[in-house]
Amino acid sequence: MRAWIGFGRLAAGLGALACIAACGRAAERDGRPNVILVSLDTLRADHVGLYGYGRDTTPFLDRWSRDALVFEHAYTPFPWTLVAHMSMLTGLYPTQHGVTRAKLALNEEIPLLAERLQRAGYHTVGLYFQGWIHPRHGFARGFDAFRAHADAEEAGRQLSEELDGLDERRPFFLFLHLFDVHAGPFVAGDRSMYPSPAPFQELFLPGAAARLPDLRSWDVWDSEHLLDSAQTEALVALYDGGIRHVDTRLSEWFGELERRGLLENTLVIVTADHGEALMQRGKVAGHGDFYDEGLHVPLLVRHPQGLRAGERERAPVHLGDIVPTVLATVGLPADERLPGRSLFGPLSLERALAGGGGPREYVLRWPEKIVREPGQRLLGVDLAADPEELAPHPADLERFARWRGEALGALDWPEPRAAAELTPDEERSMRALGYGGEDEER
C-alpha cells in the first residue's frame, strides 16, 4: 500500500513515541478493517479539483485521491439530505426505504449500516449536523455514540473525544457528516449565504458577501433570476470558500487519525449527498433538482489493502453501493436483497441506475438520463454530448420502465412509519437553514 501523501513526514515530525503507542493500539484490534464514511453535505462534484475544477478548493482531497479509487460518474438517488442519506446508510433506493417526506421515518425492519456493523461487533460512532439527519427519522439506530454538532469546529472536538474512547479490542465504524458547505444558517444582517470562518470566507473573492443584494438572506435564497452575473460570481466564490474550509479540516483530522494509527487497515469513503444549484438555471435555492449539478457527487474510496489505488472508474455508481461495499470489504455476508453492488467488484458501463420518488423520478444508463416529470412527461438528455443539459428531448416510456426495473429489482420493502414531531427549537433551527415547511425537499 502506498503511503498517504504528506502524512508520513508529518507524523514523524510529531514524535516517534506517539506513533509507537498508536501503532501498538491498532495492533490490538481483531484484524477486521475499520470503516470511515465521510459525507460532505451539498458538495458538487464539478467544484472539486480532482474532477477538473479550476479553483483550488480541495488540495487535500486532490492529494488523497491518489491513494483511492475515484468514481467519475457517481450519483445520488435524490438531491435532498434526508432521502440521500437514508439511501447511503441502508443501501436502498428511495422508493424502497420509503423515507421521501419529512414526516416519515425508516421502518425498524430495515437495517442501517451502523446496525449491521454493531451486530458484527464494531464500535460505532456517528457525528452529524442535526437537520434532516436526526434520530426522529431513525438515523441513530446502531450507533454506540450519535452526536450532533453545530459546525466543523465542534465536530473536530467531538472527533478527538470519540477517538480517545474507542474500544481498542474492536474495529470501529465512524460516520462523519459535515454541513459546512451548505448555505446558512441565515442570520439577520449577514449576506454571505455560504458563511465560513476567516480566511475562507473571502479566500477566492474579497468582498464577495458585499456584492449580494441588501436583503434578508432567506429572501435571496428563495428568489429566482434575482442575481446578476457579478452577484452570481460572488455566490459561487462564497460556496467555494466553504469547500476549502471543509477540505482544510479534513486534512487536519486525517492527520490525527494517522498519528493515532487508525488509518491502517481502514476502509475510507468520502462522498456527498447531493450538489447545489448556484444560479446555474436562475435559482439560488435548491440542490440542483434532477440536473447533474444536483445529482452528480464526488466518490472516493480507499481500500484497506490499497486495491485499485490511484485508478479512476467510469462505470456509473450510486450512493446505495456504499453498504454492499462495506459488507464485502469487512467480510460480512452480502445482502442479496440490496440493489447495489460492491464498488470493488465487477462494474459495467451499461449499468442502469434509478432515483427520485413520488411524481418525479429519473433513470440513467450512461450517458443517457431520463427524467419523469409530474404528469408523466419524460425528458431525456445525452450527458456526454450535452453535459449542461440544455437540449432535452422527449424520451421513451418503455425504456424508462425497463431501466427502472433493472435498477430496482422486484423486492418489496416494509413501509416507513411516522416520524416524531420537531420541537419548537428544532423548527426554528430548520427555518434558519431556509426550510420553511415540513415537507420541503432540499
QUIZI-V860403 format. One record per pair of residues at least 12 apart in sequence whose C-alpha atoms are under 6 Angstrom apart, sorted by the first residue. I is the first residue (numbers start at 0). GAP is how many residues later the second one is. Records with the same first field share a line. If there is no record, write none. Layout:
# QUIZI-V860403
I=GAP, GAP
This chain:
# QUIZI-V860403
0=305
10=248
18=240
21=238, 239
22=238
25=235
27=141
28=139, 140, 141
32=232, 233, 297
33=137, 138, 139, 232
34=138, 231, 232
35=137, 138, 232
36=138, 232
37=138, 139, 232
38=138, 232, 233
39=138, 232
40=137, 138, 231, 232
41=140, 232, 233, 234
42=229, 232
43=231, 253
44=251, 252, 253
49=12
56=186, 187
57=186, 189
59=191
65=244
66=242, 243
67=232, 233, 234, 241, 242
68=231, 232, 239, 240, 241, 242, 243
69=230, 242
70=228, 241, 242
71=242
72=243
73=222, 223, 242, 243, 244
74=220, 221, 222, 243
75=219, 242, 243
76=278, 279
77=277, 278
78=195, 208, 215
79=361, 362
81=50
82=17
83=189
86=233
87=231, 232
88=23, 24
89=22, 23
90=229, 232
91=228
94=262
95=317
97=318
100=338
101=336, 337
102=315, 316
103=313, 314, 315
104=32, 33, 311, 312, 313, 314
105=32, 310
106=309, 310
113=28, 29
114=27
117=24
121=48, 49, 50
122=49
123=19, 20, 48, 49
124=18, 19, 20, 49
125=20, 48, 49
126=19, 20, 21, 49
127=20, 49
128=19, 20
129=18
135=283, 284
136=282
180=61, 62
183=249
184=247, 248
185=31, 246
190=18, 26
191=17
193=44, 45
195=46
199=41, 45
200=40
203=33
204=32
207=26
210=20
211=19
217=216
220=63, 64
221=63
223=58, 59
224=57
264=39
265=38
266=35, 36, 37
267=33, 34
268=31, 32
269=29, 30
270=27, 28
271=25
273=20, 21, 23
274=12, 18, 19
275=12, 18
285=156
314=33, 34
319=20
320=19, 20
323=17, 18
324=17, 18
338=69
350=14
351=12, 13, 51, 55
352=54
353=50, 53
358=15
359=12, 13, 14
366=15, 16, 17
367=13, 14
368=12
377=16, 17
378=13, 14, 15, 16
379=12, 13, 15
